[in-house]
Amino acid sequence: MNETTSIDDTKRSKFVRACLVHVPFDGWSQRSLELAAEDCGLTKSDVSRILPRGVIQAIEIYANLADDDMVSAFNAKMINTDSFPRGMTEKIKFMITERLEQALPQKEVVRKTIQYLCNPKHFQLSQRILYKTIDRIWLEAGDDSTDINFYTKRGLLGATYSSTLLFYLADKSGSIENTSAFLDRRLKEISFIPKVTKPIEKQAKFVFSGVGRIVSRLAKNLS
């Protein structure tokens, strides 16, 4: 059972990576899945078996693969005791910067993904994907909070990551340097170990309303 699941996951990952060649031209669509199937010598029934939920499942797998690649780079970096990032903020900055740098050769895929997720009917999917990425970054960085700070940290990082992503997509330099500098400024501005100085109700309202504004801004800029 586990072996079968593992084989299926490997096939799914390989197929989704094959889709990335076509997404810049046809977006995340059935057409992209069909073209990738042709490249891989698969039939429509094969695609239906590999991705029973179609495009939505393909995007979820793409996001998970990006998360995995980011974490793998972070773990490799942490092995080198002479140069590994020290402190929570430096670890977070490294992971976000590394994730976006890895995506530079496929920047148009990132743009098409954001455009797809900005459709109001995909709101829950976009929030689920964003939360998984942000939660994983905090956990890998060593966050062990369990109180209101758990949600506050993820809300603040979600807003910062989203604004950094917008800057990244708008930057035409072809490198990650400008985006890294932008992210560094955002991290310094908000200080990523927030102190709970406001009443819990007010702080929670601030965090979640802020995330809502970021989603709206993404939709307006990338629609």
Secondary structure, 3 states (H helix, E strand, C coil): CHHHHHHHHHHHHHHHHHHCCCHHHHCCCHHHHHHHHHHHCCCHHHHHHHCCCHHHHHHHHHHHHHHHHHHHHHHHHHHCCCCCCCCHHHHHHHHHHHHHHHCHHHHHHHHHHHHHHCCHHHHHHHHHHHHHHHHHHHHHHCCCCCCHHHHHHHHHHHHHHHHHHHHHHHCCCCCCHHHHHHHHHHHHHHCCCCCCCCCHHHHHHHHHHHHHHHHHHHHHHHC
